[in-house]
Amino acid sequence: MRDWIVSESQPVVPLTFNPAEKIKTLQIAIEQVIKGKTETVKLALVALIARGHLLIEDVPGIGKTTLSNALARALDLSFQRIQFTSDLLPSDVIGISMFNQRSGVFEWKAGPIFANIVLADEINRATPKTQSALLEAMAEGQVTIEGVTRPLPAPFMVVATQNPTEHHGTYPLPESQLDRFMLRLHVGYPSQADEKNILRDRERRNPLENVRAVMSESDVLDLQELASEVRVDDVLVDYLLKIVAQTRENEAIELGISPRGTLALFRAAQALALIEGRDYCIVDDIKRLILPCFAHRIMVSSRYANVTRRTHEAEQILKDILSKTDVPI
């Protein structure tokens, strides 16, 4: 990859670090803990570099929270974990104004949302009212309380974990919330060899304790800026828009991809290209991201899928759309 990325309207700005080396170092740091899940870790980094938010969905005990913690530890950023429960209130997330009897005025007490990396653990165990407290923060990087708008720190990323919606004690995330997550990932069970490594690594201590910060706040911001300069050819944009149009016209889909979803995949493709050491996107970047970026955004009609199998059906429909869409040369 070149030592800098430049657009026609901007001057050449030399980099103070090698992007590929920085990203690889970060990936290795996380994979000390998350064994055998290279693609999952790489996609988590895509969300970070593309200024997106990440939803990790899988059964309990797979490593969802561990992945989130490893990412946070490998970054020299402020981190807050919120354990979502049925009795959690919106003020527990974003903060509250409290009356100070000594001064006789209300004082603002910031909630845990005011951090660079926010882990919303088991987000679908909270009520919809509490879930909605994240909407403005995830979309606009700010929160408005009692008429006062307060900006969140940059970079800002929500990493949410959730159990499958058919599990007891969960509340399905509304479409408006799902649409704000750039990617949804599944960790999946480890292979037998990887699980053996997990057991050995945890014989005496938790390997999370060995993860050290390898990237600073300025490094993350620089990588995010670099990703926005990655070139995407018009033929790739047209290819993406054809896929999006088919999700809106397919009779098996009640809710197709929104413009926010289209932009999310565009930015994710730029970030993936940067991670792979390129300053331009290729068609495989888009194809590789279709399922993690789009599957949680489309709503399959109940005529075509059982409610508990809509995720599976959504992925299958997207695969069919991909197979029928001509690939640009």
N, C-alpha and C positions, 0 to 999 in steps of 0.2 A: 504494500500500500504506500502511496506517496506520503511525504512528510507533512503535507498540508492538503486541505481541501478548499477549493475556491469556486465561487460562482462568477458569472460574467459581470455582475454588478458590484462585486466586492474585491478589494485588493487581496493579494496573497498574504496570508498570516502564518508564519512558521509556528509549528507546535513546539511546546516545551517538553513533550513526552511522546512516546510511541503508543498510539491508541491500541493497537493489537496486543502489545505486551501488557498494558494496563488491564485490559479486559481479560486476557488469559490468566494473569495473576489472580484476579478477582474470582474467576471461575474455579481455579485450582483450590483457592481458599475455601470456597463453599463445598466443593466436592470432597474435602477432608471428612465432611460429616454426611453428606448425601451421596451414598455409594451407588454407582451404576446408573445414575439418572442424568447423564450428560445433556440430553436434549431438554429435559425439564429445567435444569439449571440455566441453560443457554436462553431459553424462552423467558425465564424470570428476569434475566439481564436485559432482554429486549424491552420488556415493559419499563424497566428502570431508565434505560437510555432514551426511550421514546417518550418519556414524560407521561407514562400511563400508569394505570393501577392494575393490580393482579388479584385474581380470584383463584384459590386453590381448592378444588373440590374432590373429596374422596372419602372412603370409609375411615373410621377412627383407627389410629395407631399406625398409619402409613408413613407419616413423617411430614405432614403439612406444616405444623407449627415449627418443627425443627428446621425445615427449609427457610421459613420466614426469619427465624432467629439467626441462622447462619448468614443470611444475606445482610441482616442488620449489623451483626458483629464484624463482618468483613468491610463495612463502610464506616468511616469516621464521621458519622452523622448522629443527630439526636434521634432517640428511639423511644417509643411508648407502646406498651401492649395494653389492649382493652379486652377484657374477657366479657364477651357478650352473653348476657343471661336474660331471662324473661322479665326480671325486675329492673333492668338497667334503664335509666332515664336519659333523654336527650341532653340534659344539663350535665350528666356524668361524662358525656363525650366531648361536648364543645365548651363547657364552662358555664359560669353563672355569676351574676352580680349579687354580692352579699352586703348587707348593711353593717357598717362599722359603728358600734355604739360610741366609741371614744371620739372619732372624728365627726360623726353625725352625717356621713355620706356613704353612698354605695361604692364598693370597690369591686373591680373585675377580677375574678379568679379563673384563669385560663384552664381549660380542660386538656386531656391528653391528646386531643387532635392537633395541638400546636407542637408538632414535631416533624422532622424530615421523613422518618419512616414510621408509619402507624400500623401496628398489627391488630387487625380486628378479628380476634380469635373466635371461631364458631359464630360468625355473624348472623346466621339464620336461626339462632336461638333467641334473639332479641325480637321484640314486637316491631311491626311495621313502622310505628311512630318513632322508635329509636333508630331503626335503620335509616329512616329519611333524614336524620340529623347529618348524615354524611353527604347528602346529595350536592349541596352548594359547594362544600369543601372539595369534593372530587371533580366537579365540573369547572369551578372557577378559581380554586386555590384560595378561598376566603370563606369566612362565616359571618353572618349578619345576626346580631342579637340585640333586641330592644332598639332597633333602628340604627345601630352602630355596626359598620362593616370593619372587620379586622382581617388583615392579610395573614396567610399561613407562610411558614418559612419555605424557602426554595433551596434545593429541590424538595418536592413533597410527593409522597407515594403512599397509598393505602395498599397493604397486603392483607387480604381477607381470606380466612379459611372457613369452609363449611362442610357439613356432612350432607350426604344425598338427601333430597327433600322427602323421601319416603320414610326417613328415620323419625322416631317419636320425638316430640318436643321441639320441632323445627317449624319455622315460618318461611314459606317460599319468598325469595327476593322478588320484588316487583320489577316489571320490565324497565322502568326508569332507572332503577338501581343497577340492574345487570348491564344496561347499555353504557354505564360509566366505567365499567371494567374493560380495559383494553384487551386482556387475554384471560382465558380460563384454562387452567391446567389440571391434569390428573397425574398424581405421582405414581400410582400403581404399585403392585407388590414387587419386591426385589427378587432377583434370581437367587437360586440356592447358594451360589458362590458369594454373591454380594451380601446375602443375609449372614453368612458365616463371618465375613469381614466385619459386619455390624456388631455381631456378638463379641468378637475378639477386641474390637475397638472400645467396647464398653465394659470390658472385664474389670477394670480398676477405676476408670473415671470417664466422665462424659466428654467426648471429643470436641464439643462446643467450646469447652474451656480453652482449647488450643487455638481457636480461630482468632486471628488478630486483624485489625483494620489495615487494609492494603490500598485503600483509595480514600482521598479526602473530598470534602465538599466541592472545592474548586475543580477537582478532577471530574467529578460527576457532571457538574455544570458544563465543563468543556466538552465532554463526550456527548452530552445532549445537544449542544450547539453544533458539533461536528455532524451528528446524525441528521440534523435538519438540512445540511448542505449536500447530502448524498443525492446523486442524480437519479431521477426516475423518468425514463423515456415515455413519450406520449403513447407509444403502442402498448406499454405496460399499463398506463392509466386507463386506456380504452378497454384493455383486457379485464382489469379490475371492475370497471363500470358495467361491463357486460354481465359479469357474475352477479353483481349487486342487483341489476335490473331483473335478472331471472328469479332472485329471491322474492322480489315484489310482485312477480307475475305468476308464480307457481301456485296452483290451486290447493296444494297440500300445506301451504304456509299462510297462516293468518296474519302474521306480523313479519315483514321483511326487514332487510338491513336499513338502518337509518343513515343519514349523512354523517352523523357522528361515528357510526361504525365504519363507514367507508374511509373517513379520515384516520381512524384508529389503525386500520390495516395499512394504509399508505405510510404512516409514520413508523409502524412496526417493521415494515419492509425495509425502510431506510436504516433503522437500528440494526436489523439482522444483517444487512449488507456490511455495515461498519464492523460488526462483531466478526464477520467472516473475512475481514481484511480488504473490503472493496469500497470504492467511493462511487459506485453505481449499483443499481438494483438489476436483478435478472428475474425471469419469470418464475424460477423455482422459489425465490423468496416469497412471492405472493402465494403460490400453491402450498408452500409449507406452513403458511400462517392462516390459511382459510379456516380450518377447523377450530384452532384455539381462539381465533379472533371473532368468528361469526356464529359458531354453533350455539352459544349461550344467548345470542341476540335474537334469533328467529324463533317464532312461536308456531309449532306445528299444529294444524287443525286436529281437534279431537276425533274427527272422522277418520283420520289416517294413523293416529297413534294413541295408545293408552297414556294417561297423564304421567305415570311413573316411568314411561319409556320414551318420553319426548326428546330427551337428550340424545339417546341412541338414534332415534328417527331423524332428528335434525342433522346429525353428522352424516347419515346415509344419504339424505337429500342433497346435502352440499357436495358429497362425493359424486353423486349423479350429475349435478350441475357442472362440476369440474370436468367430468369425462366428456360432456357434450359441448363444452366451450372450446372453440378453436384456439390453439396456443399460438401466439404471435411468433414470427420468425425474425 
